[in-house]
């Protein structure tokens, strides 16, 4: 039971890293019209929608960082490791999106609160958040599937379920949160959440292999197609 709990905790931490990226997507979708359509910006509905191009551009760069470049890095690390690929190699590429994503939240929230020119919150802020959404989620998802390759279907369903639950809860909670604490406090709290969850990759960079070794027997048992709970 202790081993099962450790494996479940490991998966849940990675799922939260993946899930918080959907939180920021809900943040942009919920607050963009609320703040850009009033003073000092007074954007039209079309202009508010066009601010999402910065997030789209950030996602493109994030997808390249978390996809092609991370694959090349992992292959390079594997060659230096006598041809042995460790899933934790990929997590080094989470550090940049973690910093950029957190900085984007500060630019977006505090920029809107202080009425700074729209290029900071609506350009760089949303672009940086998009970079985090496009890279950090993909990197952590790939890492989880690399850790337990024979249980990719089950792991993917579990992670998508938790991601959508987090995103749904945040979508309903963001407006009451803003009404209660205001934009400045909410922004700093979201910044701290981003830092805590995204930089939790450091835990797995250091101890990920240890967790995988400890959960090896449990993984082999549950991934066996002949295994069933009825016959355990």
C-alpha positions in Angstrom: 0.0 0.0 0.0 2.9 2.3 0.8 4.4 1.7 -2.7 1.0 2.3 -4.3 0.6 5.6 -2.4 4.1 6.7 -3.5 3.3 6.0 -7.1 -0.1 7.8 -6.9 1.6 10.8 -5.2 4.2 10.9 -8.0 1.5 10.9 -10.7 -0.6 13.5 -8.9 2.2 16.0 -8.6 3.0 15.7 -12.3 -0.8 16.0 -13.1 -1.0 19.3 -11.1 1.9 20.7 -13.1 0.0 19.7 -16.3 -3.3 21.0 -14.8 -2.1 24.4 -13.7 -1.4 25.2 -17.4 -5.2 24.9 -18.1 -5.7 27.3 -15.1 -3.8 30.0 -17.0 -5.8 29.3 -20.2 -9.0 29.8 -18.2 -7.6 33.0 -16.6 -7.0 34.6 -20.0 -10.3 33.5 -21.4 -12.2 34.8 -18.3 -10.5 38.1 -17.6 -9.4 39.3 -21.1 -12.7 40.9 -22.0 -13.3 42.1 -18.4 -10.2 44.3 -18.3 -9.3 45.2 -21.9 -12.8 46.4 -22.8 -12.8 49.1 -20.1 -10.6 52.1 -19.2 -7.8 52.7 -19.9 -7.8 50.3 -22.9 -11.4 50.5 -24.2 -10.8 47.7 -26.7 -13.5 46.7 -29.1 -14.7 43.1 -29.1 -12.5 42.4 -32.1 -9.5 44.0 -30.5 -10.0 41.9 -27.3 -10.1 38.8 -29.4 -6.9 39.8 -31.3 -4.9 39.9 -28.1 -5.1 36.1 -28.2 -2.6 36.1 -31.1 0.2 36.8 -28.6 -0.8 33.6 -26.7 -0.9 31.7 -29.9 2.5 32.9 -30.9 3.8 32.0 -27.4 2.2 28.5 -27.8 4.0 28.0 -31.1 7.4 28.8 -29.5 6.5 26.7 -26.5 5.6 23.7 -28.6 8.9 24.0 -30.4 10.7 24.2 -27.1 8.8 21.3 -25.5 8.8 19.2 -28.6 11.6 19.2 -31.2 14.2 20.9 -29.0 13.5 18.8 -26.0 13.7 15.6 -28.1 17.1 16.6 -29.4 18.3 17.4 -25.9 17.1 14.1 -24.5 18.8 12.2 -27.4 22.0 14.1 -26.7 21.8 13.3 -23.0 21.2 9.6 -23.8 24.3 9.5 -26.0 26.4 10.9 -23.1 24.8 8.4 -20.7 26.1 5.3 -22.6 22.9 5.2 -24.8 20.6 4.9 -21.8 17.6 7.3 -21.9 16.4 8.5 -18.5 12.9 10.2 -18.5 14.2 12.8 -16.1 16.4 14.2 -18.8 13.3 15.9 -20.3 12.5 17.7 -17.1 15.5 20.1 -17.5 13.5 21.7 -20.2 10.7 22.6 -17.8 12.9 25.1 -15.9 12.7 27.8 -18.6 8.9 27.6 -19.1 8.5 27.6 -15.3 10.3 31.0 -15.1 8.7 32.4 -18.2 5.2 31.3 -17.3 5.5 32.9 -13.8 6.9 36.1 -15.3 4.0 36.3 -17.8 1.5 36.1 -15.0 3.1 39.1 -13.2 3.2 41.1 -16.5 -0.4 40.3 -17.2 -2.0 40.8 -13.8 0.0 43.8 -12.6 0.2 45.4 -16.0 -3.6 45.4 -16.2 -4.0 46.6 -12.7 -1.7 49.6 -13.3 -3.1 50.4 -16.8 0.3 49.9 -18.4 0.4 50.0 -22.3 -1.4 47.0 -23.6 1.8 45.5 -25.1 3.0 44.4 -21.7 -0.1 42.5 -20.4 -1.7 41.7 -23.8 1.6 41.2 -25.7 4.5 39.9 -23.6 2.4 38.8 -20.6 0.0 36.7 -22.6 2.8 35.5 -24.9 4.8 34.3 -22.0 1.8 32.5 -20.5 1.2 30.9 -23.9 4.8 29.7 -24.0 4.3 28.0 -20.6 1.0 26.4 -21.7 2.6 25.1 -24.9 5.7 23.7 -23.4 5.4 22.8 -19.7 2.3 20.7 -20.1 3.6 18.8 -23.0 7.0 18.1 -21.2 5.4 16.8 -18.0 2.9 14.7 -19.9 5.6 13.1 -22.0 7.7 12.6 -18.9 4.9 10.7 -17.1 4.3 8.5 -20.1 8.0 7.8 -20.5 8.1 6.7 -16.9 5.4 4.0 -17.3 5.3 3.2 -21.1 3.2 0.1 -20.7 0.5 2.1 -19.0 0.3 5.1 -21.3 -3.4 4.7 -22.0 -4.4 4.6 -18.3 -1.9 7.3 -17.4 -3.2 9.6 -20.1 -6.8 9.2 -19.1 -6.0 9.8 -15.5 -4.0 13.0 -16.2 -6.5 14.4 -18.6 -9.3 13.8 -16.0 -7.4 15.7 -13.3 -6.3 18.4 -15.8 -9.9 19.1 -16.8 -11.1 19.0 -13.2 -8.6 21.6 -12.2 -9.4 23.7 -15.2 -13.2 23.5 -14.6 -12.8 24.4 -10.9 -10.5 27.4 -11.7 -12.9 28.7 -14.4 -15.7 28.9 -11.8 -13.5 30.2 -9.0 -11.5 32.9 -10.8 -14.2 35.6 -10.8 -15.2 35.2 -7.1 -11.5 35.1 -6.3 -10.9 38.4 -8.1 -14.0 40.0 -6.5 -12.8 39.0 -3.0 -9.0 39.7 -3.2 -8.6 42.1 -6.1 -6.3 41.7 -9.1 -3.0 42.5 -7.3 -3.4 39.9 -4.6 -4.8 37.3 -7.0 -1.9 37.9 -9.4 0.7 37.3 -6.7 -1.0 34.2 -5.4 -1.2 32.8 -8.9 2.5 33.7 -9.4 3.3 31.7 -6.2 1.2 28.7 -7.4 3.0 28.8 -10.7 6.4 28.8 -9.1 5.5 26.0 -6.6 3.9 23.6 -9.1 6.1 24.3 -12.1 9.4 24.1 -10.2 8.3 20.9 -8.5 10.1 19.3 -11.5 13.2 19.7 -9.5 11.9 17.0 -7.1 11.8 14.6 -10.0 15.0 15.7 -11.6 16.7 14.6 -8.3 14.5 11.7 -7.1 12.5 10.7 -10.1 14.7 7.6 -10.8 14.4 6.6 -7.2 10.6 6.7 -7.4 10.6 4.7 -10.5 12.8 2.0 -9.0 10.5 1.9 -5.9 7.4 1.5 -8.0 8.9 -1.0 -10.5 7.1 -4.1 -9.0 3.8 -2.3 -8.8 4.1 -1.1 -12.4 5.0 -4.5 -13.8 2.1 -6.1 -12.0 -0.5 -3.6 -13.1 0.8 -3.4 -16.7 0.6 -7.2 -17.1 -2.3 -7.9 -19.4 -3.1 -11.1 -17.5 -3.4 -9.3 -14.2 -6.8 -8.7 -12.7 -7.9 -7.4 -9.3 -10.2 -10.4 -9.0 -7.2 -12.8 -9.0 -4.7 -10.8 -6.9 
